[in-house]
Amino acid sequence: MLKIPRQYWEATSQKIAWGHWFAFFNIVCAILIGSRYAFIADWPNTLIGKIYFFLNILGHFSFIVFALYLLILFPLSFLIKNPYSLRAVGVVLSTLGLTLLLLDTEIFNRFHLHLSFLVWDILINPDNGDLARNWERFFVPMPLIFLIVMLFSRWSWDKLRSLERKKWIRKAAYGLMFCFIASHLLYAWADAYFYRPITVQKANLPLSYPMTARTFLEKNQLLNRDTYLDRIANSGRADAPYLDYPKQPLRYADNPADKKTPNILLINISGLRHDAITPADMPSLAAFAANSLDFKNNYSGGNNPNMALVSLFYGLNANYFDSLLNQREQSVWIERMQQLDYQFGLFVTAPFKSPLYNRALFQQQALNFNGLNQQSTQQWLAWHRQQNQQTWFSYLQYDLLGAMAAFTKQDPEAQQQYYRLQLQEIDRQLRQIMAELSPDELAKTVVVITADQGYSYQPQNNRDNNYFGRDRIQVPLLIALPNQVPQQIEHISSQMDIVPTLMQQLFQVQNPQRDYSQGHNLLNSTNDDWVFVANQRWNVVVADDGTQYQIDSQGEYREYDAQYQQVNSEKPPLALFLQMFNRDRNFLD
């Protein structure tokens, strides 16, 4: 039997003891650098939330650093005989780790993202030379970090015998272990009971995956799954970030005494495809399109009706959906109309009632919810005849998706024929609406007709929430403004552009649009040549030619051509993603 020399075990034991102290030093350094996240992320406004933050930052960085020590430096203690070589490896790894952590704090400050391969590519992208040089300054402290770590490595090795006699280190280790366990237990409780001051901190720290215990709580009858899912559906995810919306109080120019703000009629035809408005199937709508601003290359802000409402009414992307529900945040557009005493008429036909309506958008208004499009039209006609000379805002949502969901035949030709029949029925409803508006009233009414999403003839795609084909997200947008010359506009546009257009053209808001929207004024010719579509997982950049660049929350990247065929792409459009990240995170608190 091979006998290992005693000197080997003594030397190895000495290296392991040094490694423990070196790991503890790095834990302290990581906590000090990581404390910067406290000044970047949402600072909790409750005592329990503050306690969780400190427990989390102490427990998380101690676990990460010690885990890296166990995975890398501890095995090397047995393999590298020379203690100087081992310490050199430890110093290099520590310097790299602490520098990357420092860099991650700045990335989180800029984009509310953590360091990933894609973000790294964006930072060093030669197409963004100024940006790359800006980030290079965060590597300037590397020599200083290296010197401090090297000095501690040498000092702790020389003082190892006296350090091993310190009794407080064991208590510190137990304390950090307690912080790690307590932070995960606290998060599991907060996740189950929707305690947002804790759950909103989920993504504050890098490599953070807090524990949830829903299955355990359900088995022990401490959590009702149906109640929990219903609360998510109606209140949004508990870990949704806080919003800073609008970023500044809005200021408005005074309207002349003789100038009255116009009526506004917004018609949302859920399921209307961008290619569906034809004289054969929708003669009334086609005639309206010929006398309005017709945006031929327009996209919804989300790939399902629920998410698309965020872009339609807020001018924000769908990533803000849960935050808006959580905070019950009202649209600045709706708020302004309430301030001006607009009369509201709200009529929705849809297979489901979005929680965004009553919880956030129309908290103070009566919402009429119908099962048939004809009912919504009749209610609108009755409501309109009672308005007299009052300025009004009306929202009409017609439903094509529900009717198509009831059609079970899989034959594509039969499906398209049935869809055309539904279009014709919607057009009959629109004809009644337009006939109700006299020429004098139309002259002082803004009419917007659009769709939250189009209908896809592919049943499997229609059920896939990660499907962003043009048949679903490219939707019509028709706007009739008083005294506006009809025009067909080919430049790419988005539902997010509606709010800033109306806020500037009708209400004379003086703030820059970045204070309250992520869109642009549709009447401004200097807008971007791309738009942003999203859901709770995917962020999608759609270029003017229909090309799509998709990235999910984990950094997975995909590219599609204008026909929604996936193509190989070795190099993502990094400059474009940088613009998207900046715009996407603009309203995070």
Salt bridges, closest charged atoms under 4 A:
GLU10 OE2 - ARG6 NE 3.09
ASP104 OD2 - HIS114 ND1 2.79
GLU106 OE1 - ARG36 NH2 2.61
GLU106 OE2 - ARG110 NE 3.19
ASP127 OD2 - LYS571 NZ 3.75
ASP130 OD1 - ARG133 NH2 2.30
ASP158 OD2 - ARG154 NE 3.04
ASP191 OD2 - ARG214 NE 2.58
GLU218 OE2 - ARG225 NH1 3.63
ASP239 OD2 - LYS202 NZ 3.53
ASP239 OD1 - ARG237 NH1 2.64
ASP244 OD2 - LYS247 NZ 3.39
ASP275 OD1 - ARG273 NE 3.09
ASP281 OD1 - ARG420 NE 2.96
ASP294 OD2 - LYS296 NZ 3.05
ASP322 OD2 - ARG237 NE 3.10
GLU425 OE1 - ARG428 NH2 2.83
ASP427 OD2 - ARG431 NH2 3.63
GLU436 OE2 - HIS384 ND1 3.17
GLU436 OE1 - ARG385 NH2 3.16
GLU441 OE2 - HIS384 NE2 2.79
ASP528 OD2 - HIS520 NE2 3.12
ASP528 OD2 - ARG583 NH2 2.10
ASP552 OD2 - ARG537 NH2 3.17
GLU556 OE1 - ARG537 NH2 3.49
ASP584 OD2 - ARG585 NE 3.40
